[in-house]
Amino acid sequence: MKRLTIALAFSLASLLPAQDGQKAEVRVAPTSELFTEEVRAARQLHGEWDLRDDELDAARHGASLSNPDVYKGLRTQIESVLAAKRRELDAWSVYYQKTADYWQSVFRAIQAGQPARSSERQDLVNMLAQEQRDRGDVQRRLNDLEQTLREKNVAASQPAALDLKKLLDLKADNVAKLERAIQEFDGGGAHLDRRRELAQARAIQSRQLLRGVETERPLWDALYNGRLHRLDLEYDTNIPEPEARPDWRRKAGTSPAGGGTTIPSTPATKAPVNRGGGGQ
């Protein structure tokens, strides 16, 4: 178990990218679901918009647009629904932007750690080679000692031989630990490569979703502005046409011949009648 712990320590340390001579920790998700509050807020705002839109449909159905108050109320309602949709889209934009930034930071951190990982693996390989050389040297020393003891008919259980055997076991154990460390290191590297690919794919996906929000904005603006224009048209259609003035011909009269105005003739002036008693 201790050997595995040491090997895992090598592997975990190698996951840390180099930064200004130090190793910076690769970012991890703050929760099991990234940016839970942001996505919850976006979902809530979507529900509020959906409810307002349904209420608008209900209010619009069978509404009498001959009533100015009804018309003004519907217009305010449409503008309110559009504002709710814009708030929802803003929330989705915040969520997708933060998600894209997170995955991009993970991708860059892993990329930045690649040189350090290569260096660390080489260090492990060098350590392993050194231990293997030491083991080989101890093995040769032990073989020479045993050969000498045999030639002198001395038992191989001499303290010097036992010490070399203990040292040989220690070196063999070091070689085994380092071989396991390199195995775990390479296994961790494979996982890290897949995580880098995942982060890159998620960053692209998040940016595409963010772009989808931005391209959807003009759709909803056009849709609800279109409803406003339709409402304005229907309201204006209910306004009666301008009323014509009474026909002036009814009082002014017309000329039978030319159709012009007939001017009444002035009565002839009569000579005054002498009602006195004198004659002329």
Secondary structure as the mmCIF struct_conf table of DSSP 4:
data_model
#
loop_
_struct_conf.conf_type_id
_struct_conf.id
_struct_conf.beg_label_comp_id
_struct_conf.beg_label_asym_id
_struct_conf.beg_label_seq_id
_struct_conf.end_label_comp_id
_struct_conf.end_label_asym_id
_struct_conf.end_label_seq_id
HELX_RH_AL_P HELX_RH_AL_P1 LYS A 2 ALA A 13
TURN_TY1_P TURN_TY1_P1 SER A 14 LEU A 15
BEND BEND1 LEU A 16 LEU A 16
HELX_LH_PP_P HELX_LH_PP_P1 PRO A 17 PRO A 17
STRN STRN1 ALA A 18 GLN A 19
TURN_TY1_P TURN_TY1_P2 ASP A 20 GLY A 21
STRN STRN2 GLN A 22 LYS A 23
HELX_LH_PP_P HELX_LH_PP_P2 ALA A 24 ARG A 27
BEND BEND2 PRO A 30 GLU A 33
TURN_TY1_P TURN_TY1_P3 LEU A 34 PHE A 35
HELX_RH_AL_P HELX_RH_AL_P2 THR A 36 ARG A 60
TURN_TY1_P TURN_TY1_P4 HIS A 61 GLY A 62
TURN_TY1_P TURN_TY1_P5 LEU A 65 SER A 66
BEND BEND3 ASN A 67 ASN A 67
HELX_RH_AL_P HELX_RH_AL_P3 PRO A 68 GLU A 151
TURN_TY1_P TURN_TY1_P6 LYS A 152 ASN A 153
TURN_TY1_P TURN_TY1_P7 ALA A 156 SER A 157
HELX_RH_AL_P HELX_RH_AL_P4 PRO A 159 ASN A 238
BEND BEND4 ILE A 239 ILE A 239
HELX_LH_PP_P HELX_LH_PP_P3 PRO A 240 ASP A 247
TURN_TY1_P TURN_TY1_P8 TRP A 248 TRP A 248
HELX_RH_AL_P HELX_RH_AL_P5 ARG A 249 ALA A 252
TURN_TY1_P TURN_TY1_P9 PRO A 256 GLY A 258
BEND BEND5 GLY A 259 GLY A 260
HELX_LH_PP_P HELX_LH_PP_P4 THR A 261 VAL A 273
BEND BEND6 GLY A 276 GLY A 277
#
